[in-house]
Amino acid sequence: MQNKVIIVGAGLSGATIAHQLAKKGYKVTIYDKRPTIAGNAYDFNDNNILVHLYGPHIFHTSSKEVFDFISQFDDFFKYEHRVLGHIDDKYVPIPFNLTSLERLFKKEDSDYIKNYLLTKYEMGKKVPVMELKNSDDQIIQQFGNFVYEKVFYHYTLKQWGKTPEELNPNVMNRVPVYISYEDRYFLDTYQYMPLHGFTKVVEKMLDHPNIKVILNTDFLSIAKINDDKIYLNNQLFDGEVIYTGCIDELFNYQLGKLPYRSLNFVFKTINQPSFQDAAVVNYPNEYQFTRISEFSKFTSKPTNKTIIVEEYPKEHTLKDIPYYPIEIEENINLYQKYLSLANKIPNLHLLGRLANYKYVNMDVAILNALKLSDKF
């Protein structure tokens, strides 16, 4: 059984390492409890509109290794993501930039603030909002407080159920303030989308004679851990197991449940070619939803109708899909205890956002999978 590998989860992490190991000659079996592959990146075609069932997924990376890997599996077209925020009844670029400033302030005020910012920061600088808010400079602090209140505070409460101060600073730093007119949401070297969608990408990754995919099957219903060993159908499994699910579920929540944030999606089909001016519009301060995504705008193909989705964040329960680990000290400490249990099992490998309890983008998930495959 030395060349046998079980992978739990058919998302991007699991599919990437499955593809790499299959090429090396390993016999790979993938289990996924869902009826579909591609995990939360699953998408499907609805009247020539590629719909992302679990919210929009945009590929971006500065890693040539990652881009070269994923671009093997589909034709990729250039896509630069732009987001608007609905603030004070106006639509402004997100991340907050100098255009946002000019749209929300009178000209004389925005000119003064802009010129003052440029005495403190170089044009093009990206500054965390908490750095602005906590500045000793009164003008910088006032500007930071404005952006914090209008863009970050209420959105963060809705998205995470926490104030910005309660979260790991890395979460807040993902969306800095741009001291520039740059209006792209991501600044990575490679910003592309797969022509036929992420499901087709994963399908091609898994199209190998050494890979067997078993869907609609919860691996944990046929496997158990006993004395730091993994048993499959009551038989000791001596091959390697790569696990991409929730680590607390793997150990039957014996130390307590790790908190996550989940989402409810409300899809709407609208009989008009366009609904909004950007693929994604954030609503930090109004409504219960955080944002509206319009799928036709991810491909820019003309359509007679359009499909949108509203996102409603919520507390995660065992009946929900876990989307976002809540990286605060208390939760990370609990994760470390589960990690200690996992490290006692020599043939167990943790991979992906849920198993590592870390919020990572798709490119990092792929890179981590490539790195783990190199160790085999």
SVG drawing of the C-alpha trace seen along z (x, -y; Angstrom):
<svg xmlns="http://www.w3.org/2000/svg" viewBox="-37 -74 47 78">
<polyline fill="none" stroke="black" stroke-width="0.4" points="0.0,0.0 3.0,-2.3 2.1,-3.9 -1.6,-4.4 -2.9,-7.9 -6.3,-9.0 -7.2,-12.6 -10.2,-14.0 -11.7,-16.8 -11.9,-17.4 -11.4,-21.2 -8.4,-23.0 -6.0,-21.9 -7.0,-18.2 -7.2,-18.2 -3.8,-19.9 -1.9,-17.4 -3.9,-14.5 -2.7,-15.5 0.9,-15.8 1.0,-12.5 -0.8,-10.6 1.9,-11.8 4.5,-10.3 2.8,-6.9 0.8,-7.0 -2.7,-5.4 -4.9,-8.2 -8.5,-8.0 -10.4,-11.2 -13.4,-11.3 -15.8,-14.3 -19.0,-14.5 -20.6,-16.8 -22.0,-15.6 -19.6,-17.9 -15.9,-18.5 -14.0,-21.8 -15.2,-22.5 -16.2,-26.1 -14.9,-27.1 -17.6,-25.0 -19.3,-26.8 -21.8,-25.9 -23.3,-27.4 -26.7,-28.9 -27.9,-30.3 -24.3,-31.2 -23.6,-32.8 -20.9,-31.1 -22.4,-31.1 -20.2,-30.5 -22.5,-28.6 -20.5,-29.4 -19.7,-33.1 -17.3,-34.7 -13.8,-33.2 -11.2,-35.2 -7.8,-33.9 -4.8,-36.1 -1.2,-35.4 2.3,-36.8 3.7,-33.2 4.7,-32.1 4.9,-28.6 1.2,-28.6 0.1,-30.3 2.1,-27.9 0.5,-25.0 -3.2,-26.1 -3.0,-27.4 -2.3,-23.8 -6.0,-22.9 -7.9,-25.6 -7.5,-28.7 -7.2,-31.7 -8.3,-35.2 -7.1,-38.4 -9.5,-39.7 -8.7,-42.6 -11.2,-42.7 -12.7,-46.0 -15.0,-46.5 -17.3,-49.5 -18.5,-50.4 -21.9,-52.0 -21.0,-54.8 -23.1,-57.9 -25.3,-57.1 -22.3,-57.1 -20.4,-54.4 -16.7,-54.6 -13.7,-52.3 -12.7,-49.7 -10.0,-49.5 -10.4,-53.1 -8.3,-55.3 -7.9,-58.9 -10.9,-58.7 -13.0,-57.5 -11.8,-60.5 -12.7,-62.9 -16.2,-61.4 -17.0,-61.6 -15.6,-65.0 -16.1,-68.5 -13.3,-69.4 -11.5,-71.8 -11.5,-69.3 -10.5,-66.3 -7.7,-68.4 -6.4,-69.4 -6.5,-65.8 -4.9,-64.4 -2.1,-66.9 -1.5,-66.3 -1.4,-62.5 1.2,-62.9 3.4,-64.8 3.4,-61.8 3.2,-58.9 4.6,-58.3 2.1,-58.1 1.3,-54.4 1.7,-53.5 -0.7,-51.0 -1.4,-51.7 -3.4,-49.6 -6.4,-51.5 -5.5,-50.8 -2.2,-52.5 -4.0,-55.6 -6.6,-55.4 -3.9,-55.1 -1.6,-57.8 -0.2,-60.5 -0.9,-63.0 -4.3,-64.4 -5.2,-65.0 -4.1,-61.5 -6.0,-60.1 -9.2,-61.9 -8.9,-60.6 -8.3,-57.1 -11.3,-57.3 -13.5,-58.3 -12.4,-55.4 -12.5,-53.0 -16.1,-54.0 -17.4,-54.2 -15.6,-51.2 -14.4,-48.8 -16.2,-48.9 -19.8,-47.9 -18.7,-45.6 -16.4,-43.7 -19.1,-43.3 -21.4,-41.8 -18.7,-39.7 -17.0,-38.4 -19.3,-39.1 -16.3,-40.9 -14.9,-44.4 -11.7,-45.0 -9.8,-45.3 -10.8,-41.8 -9.5,-40.2 -6.0,-39.2 -4.4,-42.2 -3.7,-40.2 -7.4,-40.0 -7.7,-43.8 -4.5,-44.3 -5.9,-42.4 -7.7,-45.5 -5.4,-48.5 -6.0,-52.2 -4.4,-53.1 -2.6,-56.5 -3.1,-56.5 -5.7,-56.3 -5.2,-52.6 -8.7,-51.0 -7.9,-47.3 -8.8,-45.2 -5.7,-43.0 -2.3,-44.1 -0.8,-40.6 1.2,-39.9 -1.2,-37.3 -4.9,-38.2 -6.8,-35.7 -10.0,-33.7 -10.5,-30.2 -12.6,-30.3 -14.7,-27.3 -14.7,-27.8 -13.0,-26.3 -15.0,-23.1 -13.6,-22.3 -10.1,-23.1 -10.5,-20.7 -12.1,-18.1 -9.0,-18.1 -6.7,-18.0 -8.4,-14.8 -8.5,-13.2 -5.7,-10.7 -5.8,-6.9 -4.2,-6.9 -7.0,-9.0 -10.4,-7.6 -13.0,-10.1 -15.7,-9.1 -18.4,-11.7 -21.4,-11.8 -19.2,-10.0 -18.1,-11.4 -14.7,-9.9 -15.2,-10.3 -18.2,-7.9 -15.9,-5.1 -12.7,-6.1 -11.7,-6.4 -8.6,-7.3 -7.5,-5.0 -4.1,-4.9 -2.7,-7.5 -3.5,-5.2 -6.0,-5.6 -8.5,-2.8 -10.6,-2.6 -13.6,-0.3 -12.1,1.1 -8.9,2.0 -5.6,0.4 -4.6,-2.0 -0.9,-2.2 -0.9,-4.5 -0.8,-8.3 -3.9,-10.4 -4.1,-14.1 -6.9,-15.8 -8.4,-19.1 -11.5,-19.2 -12.1,-20.8 -9.5,-19.6 -11.9,-19.6 -14.3,-17.4 -11.5,-15.0 -11.1,-14.5 -14.9,-14.4 -14.8,-17.8 -13.2,-16.2 -11.5,-19.5 -14.4,-21.7 -15.7,-23.2 -13.5,-25.6 -15.5,-28.7 -16.0,-29.6 -18.1,-32.1 -20.6,-30.8 -22.7,-32.4 -26.2,-32.4 -26.6,-33.2 -29.6,-34.6 -29.5,-34.3 -31.6,-36.4 -32.1,-36.3 -32.9,-39.7 -34.3,-40.3 -31.9,-43.1 -28.4,-43.0 -26.7,-44.7 -27.6,-45.2 -24.6,-47.2 -21.5,-49.0 -19.0,-46.5 -18.7,-42.8 -18.9,-43.2 -20.5,-46.1 -19.9,-46.1 -22.5,-47.5 -20.6,-48.2 -23.3,-50.2 -26.7,-49.3 -28.7,-46.1 -27.9,-42.7 -25.9,-41.5 -22.3,-42.5 -22.1,-42.5 -23.8,-41.8 -21.9,-40.0 -23.0,-40.0 -21.6,-36.9 -21.9,-38.1 -19.4,-40.8 -16.6,-38.3 -16.5,-37.4 -17.9,-40.6 -19.9,-38.5 -23.1,-40.3 -26.3,-38.7 -30.0,-39.6 -30.4,-38.8 -28.1,-38.8 -27.6,-36.7 -26.7,-38.3 -26.1,-36.9 -26.5,-38.6 -24.2,-37.4 -25.4,-37.2 -22.7,-36.2 -23.8,-34.2 -22.5,-32.2 -21.4,-28.7 -23.3,-25.7 -22.6,-22.0 -25.3,-22.2 -23.5,-25.0 -20.6,-25.1 -17.5,-26.6 -16.1,-29.4 -13.8,-31.5 -11.7,-30.5 -12.0,-33.2 -8.3,-33.8 -8.3,-35.3 -6.0,-34.2 -8.5,-32.0 -9.3,-30.1 -5.7,-29.7 -4.8,-28.3 -7.6,-25.7 -6.4,-24.9 -2.8,-24.3 -4.2,-21.7 -5.9,-19.9 -2.7,-20.2 -0.8,-18.4 -3.2,-15.5 -2.7,-15.4 1.1,-15.5 1.0,-12.2 -0.3,-10.4 2.7,-9.8 0.8,-9.2 -1.6,-12.1 -1.0,-15.4 -3.1,-18.5 -3.7,-20.8 -6.0,-23.7 -7.9,-26.5 -10.0,-24.3 -7.3,-21.8 -4.8,-24.6 -7.4,-27.0 -6.0,-29.8 -7.7,-32.2 -5.7,-31.8 -6.4,-32.7 -6.7,-30.1 -3.1,-30.7 -1.7,-30.1 -3.8,-26.9 -2.4,-25.6 1.2,-26.6 0.9,-24.8 -0.4,-21.7 2.5,-21.8 5.0,-22.1 3.4,-19.2 3.5,-17.0 7.3,-17.7 7.8,-16.0 6.4,-12.7"/>
</svg>
